[in-house]
């Protein structure tokens, strides 16, 4: 899998979007856009990316949650790229199919797992791609730098689950991709959460 970070117009508040493609742009690969940003400006970069001869530039869209900075440009992007199938945890306007926890979905050239993480919002998901050891985390915070505050038991268990996974890169909704010392980051986050208030 190849992943390209797409940044929207810097004058507009938005999230990071990602275009995931297969390693060889083969016909069966599904060019997948993870989040679309606020205003559709990511299309300017998508149009210059090699997405495969005879293939759609965007086969499908996956939304990590409904917040406007991740979904505001959805209508524009769907119109520009011949109405790609759109997935999200909540089936709202312009969403074609509902995602669920544990669902497998093809992204690029590999099968990935949807993980429902209702922490940032009730409909938030992460996407784990075990073959390439990639996690798309949306707005779910992975790096907890200080102790204190309040966290749910579910969130602690989620971090512990990530720690047991093989992850080489984390693609976040607002932070630069993380590829250094991921296990150390997760271990530190777990320690800080454990030393904070845990609620059921």
N, C-alpha and C positions, 0 to 999 in steps of 0.2 A: 504494500500500500504506500502511495505517495500522498502527502498532505501539504497543501499550500495555505498559509495564513493570509486571510484577506482582511484588510482594514478599510473601514468606511471613510467618508469625507471627514477629515480631522476637525472641521468646524461644527460637526453634528455629533451629539452624544449617541454612541452606539456600542455594540459589542464587537468582539472579534468573530469573524466567520471563517469556516474552513472548507476547502474543496478537497475531497478525498477521491483518489483515482487508483486504479489498478497499476501495478508496476509496469505493465507493458501496454496500457491503453487497449487491451483486447476487447473485441466486440461484446463478450458476455459481461465485462466489468461494468459496474454501475457508478457513474460519476455522481457523487453524493455531496450535497451542500449541507453542512452542519450550521444551522442558524443563518439568518439572512440580514441581520442588522436593521437599522431604522428606516433607511430611505432608498434602498436599491442601488446605492453608489458602488457597491462591490462589483457590479456588472462590468464596470470599466476594466477591472483587472481580470475577471473571468474570461473576457473576450480575447485576451492575449495569452491564455494558458493553453498548452497543447493537451487536448482532451480526447484525441483519437480520431482518425479518419473515418468518416461515415457514421460517427456517433453523436449523440446529443451532448451538448456542453454540460447540461445538468439533467440527469435522469431522475433524480429524486432529491427531496429536501427532508431533513430531520430537524425538528425544533426541540431544543433542550428544555424550554418552558415558554410560557405565554407572554412574558414581559415585553413591553413595546420595543425596547432596544434590541431585542432578539427577533422580533416578528413584524415590526412596522413596515418593512419593505417587502413583505411576502407577496402581496397582490402584484406589485411591479415586477418582481423576479419571476413569478409564475407567467405573467404575460410575455416577458422577454424571452423565456426559454420553453415555450410551447407547452405550458401547463404541466410541469413535472409533478409526479405523485408526491404528496406531502404527508408526513407522519408527525404525530405529537401525542403526548399522553392524554390530553383532552381533545376531543374531536369538536373543534370550534370552526368558525367560518374559514374557508379556504384550506382546511385540513381534510385530507381524503381518508386517512386510516388511523385508527387509534393504536398507540403502542401500549404494551403492558410489561410489567416486571418479569424478567427472565426470557423475554421474547428474543429470538435470533433474527437478525436482519442483515442482508448482504450489503456491504459498503465497499466500493472499489472491487477488489478481487477476493474478499474474504468475508467470513461470517462473523458478526459481532453481536454482543449481548447487551440488551437494554437493562439498565439497573434503575429502578424507581427510588429516588432519594428525596423524600418530601421534607427538606430542611430549609433551603432558600425559599421555596414555594411548594405548595401542595402537588404541583404537577411536574416538578423538576426531575430530570433524568440525567444519568451519566451513561456513556456508551463505552464498553470495553471490547477491544479487538485483540484477542489473545495471540494470533499469528504474528502480528507486527508489534505486540506488546505496547499498545497505544490506549490511552484513556482520554475521551472527550468529557470534560467535567462540567461544562456549562458554567453556571454561577455557584455550584457547590464548592465551598471553600475547602481546600485540601491542606494548606499550610497554616497551622495555628501557632503563632510565634510567641504568645505569652499565656501564662496560666491565669485563671480568674474567669468570671463570667459564668454563664449557664449553658449546658449542652444536654441534649437528650441522650438516653441510653442507646437509642437507635443509631444516632450519629457516631457515637464511640464505636459501636459494633461495625458500622460501615467503614470507618478508618482502619479498624483491625482487619477487616476483610480485604481492603486494598493492600495492606501490608503483606498479606499472604499471596497476593497476585504477582505475576511477573509483569512489571510495567517499566518501560524504557523512556516513554515520553507522555507528559500530561498536557493536553491542549485545553486551555481555560477560556472562559468567555470574556475575560478582561485583562488577564495577565499574560506576559510573554510565555511561550511554551517552556515547560520545565523538563530538563533532561539530565540534570546533574544530581547525584546523591538522593534519588527519590526515596529509597528505603529509609535513609537517615531523616529526610524531611517528614515522612510518615511516622517514624518512631518518635520524633520530637513532638509532632502534633498530638499523637496518642498520649504521651506523657503529660502534656499541658492540659489536655481535656480531662484526663484522669485526676489531675490536681485542681480541678475546677468543680463547680456544682453540677452533679448529674441528676437529671429528672427523668421519670419514666415517660 
